[in-house]
């Protein structure tokens, strides 16, 4: 299990990763697949999921649902 410090460092890394990915987005108004969903939502979700999956934590995401819900730690995006 991740310590509190490791978990905090993971969250910082995810935030930085998402920010970098969003820096490359030119069209912030492009719609996603669902009403109220934007391309930036999908970009942020993709980056965060990849990093959180690598860390071995579960994720409950507004954009993509529940992944690895049986993990000891489940992060809500």
N, C-alpha and C positions, 0 to 999 in steps of 0.2 A: 504494500500500500504506500502511496505517496505521502510524504510528510507535509505538514502545513506549508513549510518553506518551499518544497518542491512543487506543490500545487499552485502556490502564488507565482512562482517563476514560470510555470507552464501557462498560466493565464496571461502573464505579461508577454510571453513569447507569442501566444495566439493573437493577442491584441495587436502586436507589432506586425505579425504576418498578415492579418486582415487589413491593417492600414496600408501596408505595402501593396497588397493586391488591389485595393480600392484606388490607390494613387494611379494605377494604370487604366482605370475606367474613364472613358470619355463621355459616354452617354448615361447620365445618372437617372434619366427618365424612362429608359427602355423597360418595358413591362416583362415580367416573368410569365410563368404558365398559369397562375391563378390571379383572380381579382385582388388588387392591393399588393401584389408582389412585384418587386422590381429586380432588374438584372443585378443590381448591387447586393440585394438580399441573397441571391444565389451564389454570387462570387464570394461573399463573406462566409456563407455557410460551407461552401466547398473547402475553403482554406482552413476554417476552424475544425471541420470534421476530420480532415486529413491529419492535422496536428494532434487532435484529441485522440483519434484512433491509434496513432503511433505511441501515445502515452499510456494506452490501455484503459482509458476511462470510457464509461458509457456516455451517451449524449441524447438529450431530448431537445429537439430543434423544431421551431415553428415551421421551418422550411422543409425539413426532410423527415420529421417524426422521430421515433425512438430507435436508437442503435445501441446494441450491447446493454440492454436494460438490466441485465443480471450482474453487471460489473459492480464492484465494491463502491466505486464512486461514479455517480451519474451527474454530469454537468448539464444545466439547462441554459440553452442559448435563446 
